Amino acid sequence: MKIFAVLLLGLAAFAVAPVAVDRYYVTLLIPFFAYAIALLGLNLLFGYGGLLSFGHSLFLALGAYVAALVTGTWGIRYFEIVILLAVGTSAIVAVPLGAICVRRSKIFFGMLTLAFGMLFHSFLFKFYALTGGDEGMPVRRPALFGQTFTSLDQVQFITGPFYYYCLVLTLAAGFLMWKLVNSPFGLHLKAARDNEQKAEYVGVATRKVRLVAFIVSAVYCSIGGAILGVNTGLADPEIAYWTQSGNLVFMTVLGGFGNFLGPPIGAFAFILLQDYLASNIQYWRFVLGALLAVFVVVLPQGISGLATRLLQTKSRTHNKMQEAEI
């Protein structure tokens, strides 16, 4: 019940943010929504499936470039169509890549995903006629449910209608993922993670389960990529670079990949921390790397794990006090 109350409080805070806080910080929440959706997918593969990908920025970039192609080249300004095409394209790409990658596990899986991610980055960078090369491709402002909001400038659009659109989209993606991880499929995926041989012995098709998880994670990342593309107005090849995949892994570990809400919490903390350091410290990348290393060593279960331990400690203390009174 306490967790439900905290979730409602958090939802209320996000709902009033555009009118309660500075517009600059509202613009930071759009990337948070994008990464939160992407990390829900990555956590399905990593946290529940035990497969760590170093190449899922490929699907982030795929979503952004689909948004650029649809809104710019084709001139279709409906964001719902952008999402549908991003989902379909990422699923089509994920099927053959996933079929190859899930044949391996542990570091071999990670290296395969990294290799495919770098191949896609090279494609985006070198094929200038198709992708714009290092200049990228512009992403035009889309319509939301047919509404163009032409009376609003770009910042007003991003911090207003698009903000609430992304908030609802994040909640819907979170609800669907929650149902998925608590379904028989989620149990099969965790069984394959904990002991592959035993899972196969009791009838779990481990490769098929992992392939489905790979496809779902790719779909979620592509949705996040489409949001990032609209937010920046550009699909850039650097979004497919391996450092972007590293950021996704950092966020997941920072928040706690053993917890459903851990990766989104990690995305929120990472974005705010990076913004603060970049604004105040010259060598902010060095400091950020050092802080993340400390977090991993001191808090191996992430921020969500720390919060869980604190709540458990408080609950035990409260119970002991009640027993003492009795």
Secondary structure, 3 states (H helix, E strand, C coil): CHHHHHHHHHHHHHHHHHHHCCHHHHHHHHHHHHHHHHHHHHHHHHCCCCCCCCCCHHHHHHHHHHHHHHHHHCCCCEHHHHHHHHHHHHHHHHHHHHHHHCCCCHHHHHHHHHHHHHHHHHHHHHCHHHHCHHHCEECCCCEECCECCCCCCHHHHHHCHHHHHHHHHHHHHHHHHHHHHCCHHHHHHHHHHHCHHHHHHCCCCHHHHHHHHHHHHHHHHHHHHHHHHHHHCEECHHHHCHHHHHHHHHHHHHHCCCCCCHHHHHHHHHHHHHHHHHHHCCCHHHHHHHHHHHHHHHCCCHHHHHHHHHHHHHHHHHHHHHHHHC
